[in-house]
Amino acid sequence: MTFESLGIIETSSVSASLKTLSGIAKEKEIEIVGKQILGGGIVTLFIKGELGAIKRAISFGKENLDSKNEFRSSHIIPLPHQQLLLKFGMEKL
């Protein structure tokens, strides 16, 4: 049985989030489950999938955006609790 993890990527603009999405969409073992647009153009992307696939996708996104200073932060939650997902407006993974 594989457990799904939650990956969070924060970018500094909408265009940076689109670049990130186009890159991480190539990783077949993940699914993009949500986004939040915050003030000042900051965009947070939420992805789910196998832990290794999320690590690869976030690494790719970070490398792609670091050279342009558009990457802000990332975080991986290996086994997110149901209540945490509800706080983000998501159902169980």
N, C-alpha and C positions, 0 to 999 in steps of 0.2 A: 504494500500500500504506500502510495506517495502522498505526502502532505503538501498542501499549497502554502506558499509564503506570499507576503505582501511587500512590494518594493515601492518606494516613494522617491521621486526625482523632482527637484525644484530648479526651475530655470528663471532667468531674469527677463524674459520677454516671450510674447506669443510666438514670434518667428523662431526663437530658439527651441521652444517646445515642439514646434512642427518638425524642425530638423531632428530633434531627439526621437520623436515618434517615427519618423521615416527610417531611422537607423535601427531602433529596437524592434520595429515590426518585422524585421528580417529574422529575428529569433522566433522560431516556430513553437517553442514550448511555453510561451507567455501569452497573456491576454491583457489588453489595456482595459481597466475596469472603471476609470473615472479621472476627472480633472477638476481642479479648482483654480479659478482666476482670482488672484488677490489684488490688492491695491498696488499701484506703481508698476503694473505690467508683470508682476511675478506670477508664474504659472506652476502649479504642482500637479504632477502626473502620478497616478496610482496604477501599478501593474501587479498581476498575480501569476503564479505558476510555480514550477519546480525551483528550489532554492538556487541551484547551480545556473539555471537559465536566467534567473533574475540578476544574479551577480554578473554574468556576462553582459546582459543588456545594459545594466547601469554602468559598468566599466566602459562599454562602447560609447554610451551617451556622454559620459564624463570626458573621455578622451576627445570626442568630437567637438565638445563645447568649451573645453578648457583653454584652447588656443585663442578663443575670441572673448574670454571672460564672461560667458553667458551662463555657465554652470554655477549654481548657488550651493546646493547640498543634496545629499541622498541618504536614505536609510532603508534597511531591510529588516523586516520583522518575520522571523522564520515560522512561527506558529501563532498567528494573530488570534486573539480571543474574540468571540462573537460580539461582546459589548463594545469592543474597540471599533469593530467594523461598523456597527450601528452609529457610532459617533461621527463617522465619515459619510454616513448615508449609504452604506453598502450592505448587502445581504451577506450571508455566510459564503465563504470562498468555496 
